[in-house]
Amino acid sequence: MENQQSQENLDALTAEQLQARKEETKKFFEEAIPFLQAQHTYEKLLAEIAEYKLKRLEFDHQHAVAMYHIQNPQELEEDREEEGLSLEGRVNPETQKRKLKKN
């Protein structure tokens, strides 16, 4: 209903009024561009910060796991045996447990 009324209003405009309306719209969007660029930069920086935080968290987790295994080497050996890995980190077919793939 509202769209139909606006269409009727546009049809009632003269060529000069329609051109003036187009110029106003163009000017509005051109004035908005700096604000949108600033928002884009802001959002991009936020995304980069979140990515760096995630990388830092992953690094901290890997470091904590490594430190835990340094302090508890017997558990590292047990974990490797459960996973079917030899001490060199290679798969040992005799101790490797078979696992079904999950879909």
Secondary structure, 3 states (H helix, E strand, C coil): CHHHHHHHHHHHCCHHHHHHHHHHHHHHHHHHHHHHHHHHHHHHHHHHHHHHHHHHHHHHHHHHHHHHHHHCHHHHHHHHHHHCECCCCCECCCCCCCCCCCC
